[in-house]
């Protein structure tokens, strides 16, 4: 089992950004009187924070494999770029904005599942959380796209729940030191 822990500043960063992801997601979920575009923009802020923390971890975590570092950096860049595109071009149709949120969430879920299989020396409880979160993310994002005629408000609510789960797992990883 791996004994190395993340540096304290990295753990604090993960906890802070996890909290910000949760805050933006809760606002997008609960403040239904906001326009759909406002709620999508809040989720893109969550996506930006997810990408930023993933890039930081990809650069500074010392004990993950090189493949995982590269995967984290690639997915983090995709998350950042798409978050910026969503904010920069709010005139795009809401359905297209949902697809722009879907792509990085799908990659996010795939990376979490890959962690389970590639980082066998992580504690089992952590690997179990990561694979569960990854599979749920993949299934929910896939269901949203498969049932596209769903009301956009429902889609935003599902994405908000996915982002909240990501924020919670970021906080847990920060507290545990991984």
N, CA and C atoms as an extended XYZ file, in Angstrom:
534
Properties=species:S:1:pos:R:3:atomname:S:1:resname:S:1:resid:I:1 pbc="F F F"
N         0.833       -1.172        0.000 N   UNK     1
C         0.000        0.000        0.000 CA  UNK     1
C         0.880        1.238        0.000 C   UNK     1
N         0.428        2.267       -0.666 N   UNK     2
C         1.177        3.501       -0.822 CA  UNK     2
C         1.138        4.313        0.465 C   UNK     2
N         2.297        4.762        0.903 N   UNK     3
C         2.390        5.555        2.126 CA  UNK     3
C         2.541        7.042        1.839 C   UNK     3
N         2.946        7.388        0.617 N   UNK     4
C         3.187        8.789        0.296 CA  UNK     4
C         1.877        9.564        0.328 C   UNK     4
N         1.962       10.787        0.798 N   UNK     5
C         0.810       11.681        0.841 CA  UNK     5
C         1.145       12.919        0.031 C   UNK     5
N         0.107       13.610       -0.389 N   UNK     6
C         0.298       14.849       -1.136 CA  UNK     6
C         0.834       15.932       -0.202 C   UNK     6
N         1.500       16.911       -0.787 N   UNK     7
C         1.996       18.028       -0.007 CA  UNK     7
C         0.801       18.772        0.603 C   UNK     7
N         1.023       19.428        1.742 N   UNK     8
C        -0.067       20.114        2.435 CA  UNK     8
C        -0.732       21.177        1.577 C   UNK     8
N         0.047       21.954        0.831 N   UNK     9
C        -0.551       23.005        0.014 CA  UNK     9
C        -1.439       22.405       -1.065 C   UNK     9
N        -1.060       21.240       -1.583 N   UNK    10
C        -1.856       20.575       -2.611 CA  UNK    10
C        -3.156       20.039       -2.014 C   UNK    10
N        -3.073       19.522       -0.801 N   UNK    11
C        -4.271       19.037       -0.113 CA  UNK    11
C        -5.238       20.186        0.150 C   UNK    11
N        -4.721       21.324        0.610 N   UNK    12
C        -5.570       22.496        0.883 CA  UNK    12
C        -6.197       23.003       -0.412 C   UNK    12
N        -5.405       23.027       -1.478 N   UNK    13
C        -5.926       23.456       -2.782 CA  UNK    13
C        -7.081       22.562       -3.219 C   UNK    13
N        -6.899       21.272       -3.042 N   UNK    14
C        -7.953       20.334       -3.447 CA  UNK    14
C        -9.224       20.536       -2.613 C   UNK    14
N        -9.077       20.768       -1.340 N   UNK    15
C       -10.236       21.000       -0.466 CA  UNK    15
C       -10.944       22.300       -0.846 C   UNK    15
N       -10.177       23.355       -1.105 N   UNK    16
C       -10.785       24.643       -1.470 CA  UNK    16
C       -11.526       24.531       -2.797 C   UNK    16
N       -10.872       23.970       -3.815 N   UNK    17
C       -11.528       23.856       -5.110 CA  UNK    17
C       -12.689       22.866       -5.069 C   UNK    17
N       -12.590       21.811       -4.273 N   UNK    18
C       -13.729       20.907       -4.091 CA  UNK    18
C       -14.915       21.635       -3.493 C   UNK    18
N       -14.650       22.504       -2.531 N   UNK    19
C       -15.726       23.297       -1.919 CA  UNK    19
C       -16.347       24.260       -2.926 C   UNK    19
N       -15.519       24.874       -3.766 N   UNK    20
C       -16.046       25.793       -4.786 CA  UNK    20
C       -16.867       25.050       -5.837 C   UNK    20
N       -16.440       23.849       -6.192 N   UNK    21
C       -17.206       23.029       -7.133 CA  UNK    21
C       -18.575       22.716       -6.542 C   UNK    21
N       -18.604       22.332       -5.274 N   UNK    22
C       -19.874       22.027       -4.614 CA  UNK    22
C       -20.753       23.269       -4.558 C   UNK    22
N       -20.193       24.409       -4.190 N   UNK    23
C       -20.965       25.646       -4.078 CA  UNK    23
C       -21.614       26.017       -5.404 C   UNK    23
N       -20.834       26.035       -6.483 N   UNK    24
C       -21.394       26.389       -7.793 CA  UNK    24
C       -22.454       25.377       -8.227 C   UNK    24
N       -22.234       24.108       -7.937 N   UNK    25
C       -23.190       23.061       -8.324 CA  UNK    25
C       -24.484       23.163       -7.529 C   UNK    25
N       -24.378       23.443       -6.241 N   UNK    26
C       -25.575       23.581       -5.407 CA  UNK    26
C       -26.399       24.781       -5.872 C   UNK    26
N       -25.726       25.870       -6.185 N   UNK    27
C       -26.452       27.045       -6.683 CA  UNK    27
C       -27.160       26.712       -7.987 C   UNK    27
N       -26.462       26.026       -8.914 N   UNK    28
C       -27.068       25.641      -10.192 CA  UNK    28
C       -28.241       24.687       -9.988 C   UNK    28
N       -28.160       23.843       -8.966 N   UNK    29
C       -29.225       22.872       -8.705 CA  UNK    29
C       -30.433       23.505       -8.020 C   UNK    29
N       -30.188       24.320       -7.021 N   UNK    30
C       -31.281       24.806       -6.188 CA  UNK    30
C       -31.913       26.112       -6.660 C   UNK    30
N       -31.151       26.940       -7.322 N   UNK    31
C       -31.684       28.236       -7.729 CA  UNK    31
C       -32.319       28.096       -9.111 C   UNK    31
N       -33.461       27.440       -9.148 N   UNK    32
C       -34.122       27.132      -10.415 CA  UNK    32
C       -34.703       28.365      -11.091 C   UNK    32
N       -34.792       29.472      -10.365 N   UNK    33
C       -35.303       30.694      -10.982 CA  UNK    33
C       -34.233       31.376      -11.827 C   UNK    33
N       -32.992       30.940      -11.710 N   UNK    34
C       -31.958       31.440      -12.617 CA  UNK    34
C       -32.269       30.906      -14.011 C   UNK    34
N       -31.844       31.629      -15.020 N   UNK    35
C       -32.067       31.146      -16.384 CA  UNK    35
C       -31.230       29.886      -16.620 C   UNK    35
N       -31.626       29.127      -17.636 N   UNK    36
C       -30.862       27.920      -17.971 CA  UNK    36
C       -29.418       28.272      -18.311 C   UNK    36
N       -29.226       29.386      -19.000 N   UNK    37
C       -27.869       29.794      -19.347 CA  UNK    37
C       -27.043       30.109      -18.100 C   UNK    37
N       -27.649       30.798      -17.135 N   UNK    38
C       -26.924       31.092      -15.889 CA  UNK    38
C       -26.522       29.815      -15.166 C   UNK    38
N       -27.420       28.843      -15.151 N   UNK    39
C       -27.130       27.593      -14.471 CA  UNK    39
C       -26.032       26.811      -15.203 C   UNK    39
N       -26.053       26.845      -16.541 N   UNK    40
C       -25.004       26.188      -17.321 CA  UNK    40
C       -23.667       26.890      -17.085 C   UNK    40
N       -23.687       28.220      -17.000 N   UNK    41
C       -22.448       28.962      -16.733 CA  UNK    41
C       -21.894       28.611      -15.352 C   UNK    41
N       -22.768       28.419      -14.370 N   UNK    42
C       -22.302       27.990      -13.042 CA  UNK    42
C       -21.633       26.616      -13.112 C   UNK    42
N       -22.215       25.729      -13.896 N   UNK    43
C       -21.606       24.407      -14.051 CA  UNK    43
C       -20.277       24.498      -14.793 C   UNK    43
N       -20.173       25.444      -15.721 N   UNK    44
C       -18.889       25.603      -16.415 CA  UNK    44
C       -17.821       26.128      -15.455 C   UNK    44
N       -18.226       26.912      -14.458 N   UNK    45
C       -17.280       27.344      -13.431 CA  UNK    45
C       -16.800       26.136      -12.635 C   UNK    45
N       -17.726       25.247      -12.301 N   UNK    46
C       -17.333       23.998      -11.628 CA  UNK    46
C       -16.361       23.207      -12.497 C   UNK    46
N       -16.660       23.148      -13.784 N   UNK    47
C       -15.795       22.428      -14.721 CA  UNK    47
C       -14.401       23.064      -14.773 C   UNK    47
N       -14.356       24.383      -14.746 N   UNK    48
C       -13.071       25.088      -14.736 CA  UNK    48
C       -12.257       24.697      -13.507 C   UNK    48
N       -12.903       24.695      -12.338 N   UNK    49
C       -12.206       24.318      -11.108 CA  UNK    49
C       -11.739       22.865      -11.151 C   UNK    49
N       -12.570       21.980      -11.730 N   UNK    50
C       -12.170       20.578      -11.856 CA  UNK    50
C       -10.924       20.453      -12.730 C   UNK    50
N       -10.937       21.149      -13.864 N   UNK    51
C        -9.791       21.093      -14.766 CA  UNK    51
C        -8.540       21.662      -14.140 C   UNK    51
N        -8.691       22.769      -13.431 N   UNK    52
C        -7.553       23.413      -12.787 CA  UNK    52
C        -6.921       22.493      -11.749 C   UNK    52
N        -7.744       21.882      -10.901 N   UNK    53
C        -7.181       20.988       -9.885 CA  UNK    53
C        -6.563       19.739      -10.518 C   UNK    53
N        -7.157       19.264      -11.593 N   UNK    54
C        -6.605       18.080      -12.267 CA  UNK    54
C        -5.232       18.405      -12.860 C   UNK    54
N        -5.071       19.588      -13.426 N   UNK    55
C        -3.770       19.983      -13.979 CA  UNK    55
C        -2.744       20.128      -12.865 C   UNK    55
N        -3.133       20.759      -11.766 N   UNK    56
C        -2.217       20.908      -10.636 CA  UNK    56
C        -1.776       19.536      -10.124 C   UNK    56
N        -2.736       18.620       -9.965 N   UNK    57
C        -2.370       17.280       -9.498 CA  UNK    57
C        -1.508       16.555      -10.524 C   UNK    57
N        -1.817       16.736      -11.800 N   UNK    58
C        -1.023       16.094      -12.845 CA  UNK    58
C         0.420       16.557      -12.847 C   UNK    58
N         0.640       17.804      -12.451 N   UNK    59
C         2.001       18.340      -12.429 CA  UNK    59
C         2.722       17.996      -11.128 C   UNK    59
N         2.038       18.136       -9.990 N   UNK    60
C         2.743       18.126       -8.711 CA  UNK    60
C         2.655       16.834       -7.901 C   UNK    60
N         1.698       15.965       -8.167 N   UNK    61
C         1.671       14.715       -7.405 CA  UNK    61
C         2.830       13.849       -7.847 C   UNK    61
N         3.560       13.345       -6.900 N   UNK    62
C         4.808       12.649       -7.200 CA  UNK    62
C         4.662       11.138       -7.333 C   UNK    62
N         3.618       10.559       -6.768 N   UNK    63
C         3.628        9.105       -6.634 CA  UNK    63
C         2.691        8.369       -7.583 C   UNK    63
N         2.009        9.065       -8.486 N   UNK    64
C         1.205        8.370       -9.476 CA  UNK    64
C         2.079        8.015      -10.672 C   UNK    64
N         1.603        7.073      -11.464 N   UNK    65
C         2.359        6.651      -12.642 CA  UNK    65
C         2.405        7.772      -13.681 C   UNK    65
N         3.379        7.685      -14.574 N   UNK    66
C         3.519        8.680      -15.633 CA  UNK    66
C         2.278        8.709      -16.514 C   UNK    66
N         1.719        7.541      -16.800 N   UNK    67
C         0.507        7.483      -17.625 CA  UNK    67
C        -0.635        8.257      -16.972 C   UNK    67
N        -0.755        8.144      -15.667 N   UNK    68
C        -1.819        8.863      -14.971 CA  UNK    68
C        -1.561       10.365      -14.975 C   UNK    68
N        -0.314       10.764      -14.835 N   UNK    69
C         0.017       12.190      -14.918 CA  UNK    69
C        -0.397       12.750      -16.277 C   UNK    69
N        -0.059       12.034      -17.337 N   UNK    70
C        -0.393       12.478      -18.684 CA  UNK    70
C        -1.905       12.524      -18.868 C   UNK    70
N        -2.609       11.493      -18.384 N   UNK    71
C        -4.057       11.445      -18.493 CA  UNK    71
C        -4.698       12.606      -17.731 C   UNK    71
N        -4.223       12.864      -16.515 N   UNK    72
C        -4.741       13.977      -15.727 CA  UNK    72
C        -4.526       15.307      -16.440 C   UNK    72
N        -3.358       15.497      -16.989 N   UNK    73
C        -3.065       16.751      -17.687 CA  UNK    73
C        -3.954       16.921      -18.922 C   UNK    73
N        -4.106       15.862      -19.703 N   UNK    74
C        -4.934       15.948      -20.912 CA  UNK    74
C        -6.389       16.248      -20.562 C   UNK    74
N        -6.946       15.504      -19.618 N   UNK    75
C        -8.350       15.717      -19.247 CA  UNK    75
C        -8.520       17.086      -18.589 C   UNK    75
N        -7.559       17.501      -17.783 N   UNK    76
C        -7.628       18.827      -17.169 CA  UNK    76
C        -7.643       19.930      -18.203 C   UNK    76
N        -6.811       19.794      -19.235 N   UNK    77
C        -6.788       20.800      -20.303 CA  UNK    77
C        -8.105       20.808      -21.064 C   UNK    77
N        -8.649       19.623      -21.351 N   UNK    78
C        -9.952       19.549      -22.027 CA  UNK    78
C       -11.021       20.232      -21.177 C   UNK    78
N       -11.019       19.959      -19.878 N   UNK    79
C       -12.012       20.575      -18.989 CA  UNK    79
C       -11.863       22.092      -18.967 C   UNK    79
N       -10.647       22.574      -18.861 N   UNK    80
C       -10.419       24.029      -18.848 CA  UNK    80
C       -10.851       24.683      -20.151 C   UNK    80
N       -10.438       24.109      -21.268 N   UNK    81
C       -10.759       24.703      -22.567 CA  UNK    81
C       -12.266       24.737      -22.785 C   UNK    81
N       -12.944       23.650      -22.499 N   UNK    82
C       -14.388       23.630      -22.724 CA  UNK    82
C       -15.121       24.550      -21.747 C   UNK    82
N       -14.639       24.683      -20.532 N   UNK    83
C       -15.237       25.627      -19.588 CA  UNK    83
C       -15.102       27.056      -20.117 C   UNK    83
N       -13.941       27.383      -20.643 N   UNK    84
C       -13.730       28.719      -21.204 CA  UNK    84
C       -14.606       28.933      -22.434 C   UNK    84
N       -14.743       27.922      -23.284 N   UNK    85
C       -15.591       28.037      -24.473 CA  UNK    85
C       -17.042       28.294      -24.065 C   UNK    85
N       -17.518       27.599      -23.057 N   UNK    86
C       -18.898       27.785      -22.611 CA  UNK    86
C       -19.111       29.207      -22.107 C   UNK    86
N       -18.165       29.726      -21.354 N   UNK    87
C       -18.297       31.088      -20.826 CA  UNK    87
C       -18.116       32.118      -21.939 C   UNK    87
N       -17.202       31.866      -22.860 N   UNK    88
C       -16.902       32.829      -23.916 CA  UNK    88
C       -17.999       32.909      -24.975 C   UNK    88
N       -18.711       31.825      -25.196 N   UNK    89
C       -19.741       31.785      -26.231 CA  UNK    89
C       -21.090       31.382      -25.648 C   UNK    89
N       -21.676       32.221      -24.807 N   UNK    90
C       -22.955       31.851      -24.204 CA  UNK    90
C       -24.124       31.869      -25.196 C   UNK    90
N       -23.887       32.411      -26.384 N   UNK    91
C       -24.952       32.459      -27.386 CA  UNK    91
C       -25.189       31.139      -28.086 C   UNK    91
N       -24.330       30.170      -27.849 N   UNK    92
C       -24.525       28.840      -28.424 CA  UNK    92
C       -25.822       28.267      -27.852 C   UNK    92
N       -26.475       27.431      -28.613 N   UNK    93
C       -27.734       26.862      -28.138 CA  UNK    93
C       -27.510       26.096      -26.831 C   UNK    93
N       -28.513       26.102      -25.943 N   UNK    94
C       -28.371       25.375      -24.679 CA  UNK    94
C       -28.056       23.893      -24.865 C   UNK    94
N       -28.610       23.277      -25.925 N   UNK    95
C       -28.309       21.864      -26.169 CA  UNK    95
C       -26.832       21.669      -26.475 C   UNK    95
N       -26.244       22.586      -27.233 N   UNK    96
C       -24.820       22.474      -27.544 CA  UNK    96
C       -23.975       22.697      -26.292 C   UNK    96
N       -24.402       23.623      -25.441 N   UNK    97
C       -23.694       23.855      -24.188 CA  UNK    97
C       -23.726       22.599      -23.316 C   UNK    97
N       -24.850       21.896      -23.336 N   UNK    98
C       -24.953       20.645      -22.577 CA  UNK    98
C       -23.967       19.622      -23.121 C   UNK    98
N       -23.847       19.541      -24.449 N   UNK    99
C       -22.866       18.616      -25.030 CA  UNK    99
C       -21.443       19.015      -24.651 C   UNK    99
N       -21.190       20.315      -24.574 N   UNK   100
C       -19.860       20.767      -24.176 CA  UNK   100
C       -19.570       20.415      -22.717 C   UNK   100
N       -20.597       20.293      -21.899 N   UNK   101
C       -20.413       19.819      -20.526 CA  UNK   101
C       -20.288       18.298      -20.479 C   UNK   101
N       -20.983       17.630      -21.394 N   UNK   102
C       -20.995       16.174      -21.429 CA  UNK   102
C       -19.603       15.594      -21.704 C   UNK   102
N       -18.895       16.156      -22.667 N   UNK   103
C       -17.614       15.602      -23.110 CA  UNK   103
C       -16.611       15.501      -21.957 C   UNK   103
N       -16.334       16.602      -21.232 N   UNK   104
C       -15.354       16.453      -20.151 CA  UNK   104
C       -15.850       15.588      -18.998 C   UNK   104
N       -17.162       15.573      -18.756 N   UNK   105
C       -17.672       14.706      -17.692 CA  UNK   105
C       -17.464       13.237      -18.046 C   UNK   105
N       -17.646       12.902      -19.309 N   UNK   106
C       -17.406       11.526      -19.744 CA  UNK   106
C       -15.931       11.162      -19.551 C   UNK   106
N       -15.023       12.043      -19.974 N   UNK   107
C       -13.597       11.803      -19.765 CA  UNK   107
C       -13.260       11.711      -18.280 C   UNK   107
N       -13.893       12.550      -17.482 N   UNK   108
C       -13.672       12.535      -16.033 CA  UNK   108
C       -14.019       11.158      -15.456 C   UNK   108
N       -15.166       10.617      -15.877 N   UNK   109
C       -15.575        9.292      -15.414 CA  UNK   109
C       -14.617        8.201      -15.865 C   UNK   109
N       -14.137        8.310      -17.098 N   UNK   110
C       -13.206        7.313      -17.628 CA  UNK   110
C       -11.898        7.336      -16.843 C   UNK   110
N       -11.407        8.534      -16.518 N   UNK   111
C       -10.161        8.635      -15.748 CA  UNK   111
C       -10.337        8.019      -14.368 C   UNK   111
N       -11.486        8.242      -13.733 N   UNK   112
C       -11.720        7.671      -12.408 CA  UNK   112
C       -11.732        6.148      -12.470 C   UNK   112
N       -12.325        5.582      -13.496 N   UNK   113
C       -12.327        4.129      -13.648 CA  UNK   113
C       -10.902        3.641      -13.921 C   UNK   113
N       -10.157        4.368      -14.742 N   UNK   114
C        -8.773        3.978      -15.047 CA  UNK   114
C        -7.917        3.983      -13.785 C   UNK   114
N        -8.178        4.930      -12.892 N   UNK   115
C        -7.430        4.977      -11.634 CA  UNK   115
C        -7.574        3.672      -10.862 C   UNK   115
N        -8.768        3.115      -10.869 N   UNK   116
C        -9.015        1.876      -10.138 CA  UNK   116
C        -8.084        0.773      -10.632 C   UNK   116
N        -7.904        0.701      -11.943 N   UNK   117
C        -7.135       -0.389      -12.516 CA  UNK   117
C        -5.640       -0.112      -12.578 C   UNK   117
N        -5.236        1.154      -12.684 N   UNK   118
C        -3.818        1.452      -12.856 CA  UNK   118
C        -3.081        1.742      -11.559 C   UNK   118
N        -3.789        2.145      -10.538 N   UNK   119
C        -3.137        2.522       -9.282 CA  UNK   119
C        -3.513        1.529       -8.187 C   UNK   119
N        -3.083        0.291       -8.356 N   UNK   120
C        -3.443       -0.792       -7.453 CA  UNK   120
C        -2.927       -0.652       -6.040 C   UNK   120
N        -1.959        0.235       -5.822 N   UNK   121
C        -1.445        0.367       -4.472 CA  UNK   121
C        -2.144        1.473       -3.675 C   UNK   121
N        -3.171        2.091       -4.249 N   UNK   122
C        -4.008        2.997       -3.456 CA  UNK   122
C        -4.861        2.157       -2.506 C   UNK   122
N        -5.276        2.716       -1.393 N   UNK   123
C        -6.140        1.950       -0.477 CA  UNK   123
C        -7.428        1.506       -1.185 C   UNK   123
N        -7.912        0.354       -0.813 N   UNK   124
C        -9.095       -0.198       -1.460 CA  UNK   124
C       -10.306        0.720       -1.313 C   UNK   124
N       -10.471        1.357       -0.146 N   UNK   125
C       -11.623        2.242        0.057 CA  UNK   125
C       -11.578        3.396       -0.946 C   UNK   125
N       -10.395        3.914       -1.220 N   UNK   126
C       -10.259        5.030       -2.155 CA  UNK   126
C       -10.507        4.560       -3.583 C   UNK   126
N        -9.955        3.426       -3.951 N   UNK   127
C       -10.184        2.884       -5.293 CA  UNK   127
C       -11.654        2.571       -5.507 C   UNK   127
N       -12.339        2.073       -4.476 N   UNK   128
C       -13.761        1.761       -4.586 CA  UNK   128
C       -14.582        3.029       -4.819 C   UNK   128
N       -14.246        4.081       -4.089 N   UNK   129
C       -14.952        5.350       -4.278 CA  UNK   129
C       -14.712        5.873       -5.689 C   UNK   129
N       -13.477        5.798       -6.148 N   UNK   130
C       -13.140        6.321       -7.469 CA  UNK   130
C       -13.857        5.561       -8.579 C   UNK   130
N       -13.893        4.227       -8.495 N   UNK   131
C       -14.558        3.488       -9.568 CA  UNK   131
C       -16.073        3.692       -9.506 C   UNK   131
N       -16.635        3.768       -8.313 N   UNK   132
C       -18.082        4.012       -8.201 CA  UNK   132
C       -18.422        5.375       -8.789 C   UNK   132
N       -17.657        6.383       -8.429 N   UNK   133
C       -17.898        7.721       -8.952 CA  UNK   133
C       -17.710        7.753      -10.462 C   UNK   133
N       -16.685        7.078      -10.958 N   UNK   134
C       -16.449        7.053      -12.395 CA  UNK   134
C       -17.569        6.371      -13.156 C   UNK   134
N       -18.016        5.221      -12.659 N   UNK   135
C       -19.097        4.504      -13.342 CA  UNK   135
C       -20.411        5.272      -13.287 C   UNK   135
N       -20.704        5.872      -12.149 N   UNK   136
C       -21.936        6.669      -12.031 CA  UNK   136
C       -21.876        7.865      -12.973 C   UNK   136
N       -20.717        8.517      -13.047 N   UNK   137
C       -20.568        9.654      -13.950 CA  UNK   137
C       -20.775        9.237      -15.399 C   UNK   137
N       -20.165        8.138      -15.795 N   UNK   138
C       -20.316        7.651      -17.170 CA  UNK   138
C       -21.765        7.289      -17.456 C   UNK   138
N       -22.408        6.572      -16.535 N   UNK   139
C       -23.793        6.158      -16.753 CA  UNK   139
C       -24.750        7.350      -16.813 C   UNK   139
N       -24.589        8.292      -15.892 N   UNK   140
C       -25.501        9.447      -15.883 CA  UNK   140
C       -25.292       10.354      -17.091 C   UNK   140
N       -24.045       10.605      -17.456 N   UNK   141
C       -23.827       11.449      -18.631 CA  UNK   141
C       -24.300       10.739      -19.893 C   UNK   141
N       -24.074        9.439      -19.959 N   UNK   142
C       -24.577        8.675      -21.101 CA  UNK   142
C       -26.098        8.679      -21.175 C   UNK   142
N       -26.751        8.554      -20.028 N   UNK   143
C       -28.217        8.584      -19.997 CA  UNK   143
C       -28.757        9.942      -20.435 C   UNK   143
N       -28.092       11.000      -20.019 N   UNK   144
C       -28.535       12.349      -20.397 CA  UNK   144
C       -28.466       12.519      -21.910 C   UNK   144
N       -27.382       12.057      -22.517 N   UNK   145
C       -27.251       12.195      -23.964 CA  UNK   145
C       -28.186       11.234      -24.686 C   UNK   145
N       -28.357       10.032      -24.157 N   UNK   146
C       -29.243        9.057      -24.794 CA  UNK   146
C       -30.695        9.523      -24.772 C   UNK   146
N       -31.090       10.199      -23.709 N   UNK   147
C       -32.456       10.696      -23.585 CA  UNK   147
C       -32.471       12.205      -23.769 C   UNK   147
N       -31.889       12.667      -24.867 N   UNK   148
C       -31.718       14.093      -25.123 CA  UNK   148
C       -33.014       14.895      -25.078 C   UNK   148
N       -34.160       14.328      -25.425 N   UNK   149
C       -35.368       15.142      -25.347 CA  UNK   149
C       -35.749       15.546      -23.910 C   UNK   149
N       -34.966       15.117      -22.923 N   UNK   150
C       -35.249       15.516      -21.546 CA  UNK   150
C       -35.267       17.036      -21.427 C   UNK   150
N       -36.020       17.510      -20.507 N   UNK   151
C       -36.047       18.921      -20.187 CA  UNK   151
C       -34.638       19.360      -19.790 C   UNK   151
N       -34.187       20.490      -20.301 N   UNK   152
C       -32.831       20.952      -19.995 CA  UNK   152
C       -32.637       21.203      -18.508 C   UNK   152
N       -33.688       21.549      -17.826 N   UNK   153
C       -33.587       21.762      -16.382 CA  UNK   153
C       -33.237       20.453      -15.667 C   UNK   153
N       -33.794       19.351      -16.133 N   UNK   154
C       -33.471       18.041      -15.562 CA  UNK   154
C       -32.016       17.690      -15.863 C   UNK   154
N       -31.588       17.960      -17.082 N   UNK   155
C       -30.201       17.686      -17.475 CA  UNK   155
C       -29.240       18.477      -16.582 C   UNK   155
N       -29.540       19.748      -16.366 N   UNK   156
C       -28.690       20.586      -15.518 CA  UNK   156
C       -28.684       20.044      -14.093 C   UNK   156
N       -29.811       19.568      -13.619 N   UNK   157
C       -29.871       18.998      -12.272 CA  UNK   157
C       -29.001       17.750      -12.160 C   UNK   157
N       -29.048       16.890      -13.168 N   UNK   158
C       -28.223       15.677      -13.154 CA  UNK   158
C       -26.745       16.053      -13.193 C   UNK   158
N       -26.381       16.981      -14.069 N   UNK   159
C       -24.988       17.421      -14.130 CA  UNK   159
C       -24.559       18.071      -12.816 C   UNK   159
N       -25.454       18.811      -12.188 N   UNK   160
C       -25.130       19.430      -10.893 CA  UNK   160
C       -24.802       18.360       -9.859 C   UNK   160
N       -25.573       17.291       -9.845 N   UNK   161
C       -25.305       16.199       -8.907 CA  UNK   161
C       -23.961       15.543       -9.187 C   UNK   161
N       -23.616       15.393      -10.468 N   UNK   162
C       -22.323       14.816      -10.826 CA  UNK   162
C       -21.198       15.729      -10.343 C   UNK   162
N       -21.353       17.024      -10.566 N   UNK   163
C       -20.326       17.965      -10.117 CA  UNK   163
C       -20.225       17.986       -8.593 C   UNK   163
N       -21.355       17.892       -7.912 N   UNK   164
C       -21.300       17.850       -6.437 CA  UNK   164
C       -20.531       16.618       -5.960 C   UNK   164
N       -20.795       15.479       -6.593 N   UNK   165
C       -20.059       14.258       -6.230 CA  UNK   165
C       -18.562       14.442       -6.478 C   UNK   165
N       -18.222       15.128       -7.545 N   UNK   166
C       -16.809       15.391       -7.822 CA  UNK   166
C       -16.212       16.293       -6.756 C   UNK   166
N       -16.948       17.310       -6.343 N   UNK   167
C       -16.452       18.189       -5.287 CA  UNK   167
C       -16.264       17.457       -3.975 C   UNK   167
N       -17.213       16.592       -3.653 N   UNK   168
C       -17.104       15.808       -2.420 CA  UNK   168
C       -15.896       14.885       -2.474 C   UNK   168
N       -15.691       14.243       -3.614 N   UNK   169
C       -14.529       13.344       -3.715 CA  UNK   169
C       -13.223       14.135       -3.675 C   UNK   169
N       -13.214       15.339       -4.235 N   UNK   170
C       -12.004       16.185       -4.149 CA  UNK   170
C       -11.691       16.518       -2.696 C   UNK   170
N       -12.715       16.872       -1.941 N   UNK   171
C       -12.500       17.184       -0.525 CA  UNK   171
C       -11.994       15.946        0.212 C   UNK   171
N       -12.609       14.795       -0.051 N   UNK   172
C       -12.180       13.552        0.601 CA  UNK   172
C       -10.736       13.219        0.247 C   UNK   172
N       -10.372       13.393       -1.020 N   UNK   173
C        -8.992       13.119       -1.428 CA  UNK   173
C        -8.029       14.092       -0.763 C   UNK   173
N        -8.445       15.357       -0.636 N   UNK   174
C        -7.600       16.331        0.011 CA  UNK   174
C        -7.400       16.036        1.482 C   UNK   174
N        -8.477       15.664        2.152 N   UNK   175
C        -8.390       15.351        3.588 CA  UNK   175
C        -7.535       14.091        3.791 C   UNK   175
N        -7.749       13.090        2.937 N   UNK   176
C        -6.994       11.835        3.081 CA  UNK   176
C        -5.547       11.978        2.595 C   UNK   176
N        -5.278       12.999        1.795 N   UNK   177
C        -3.913       13.228        1.350 CA  UNK   177
C        -3.550       12.562        0.046 C   UNK   177
N        -4.548       12.180       -0.744 N   UNK   178
C        -4.252       11.519       -2.026 CA  UNK   178
C        -4.552       12.445       -3.145 C   UNK   178
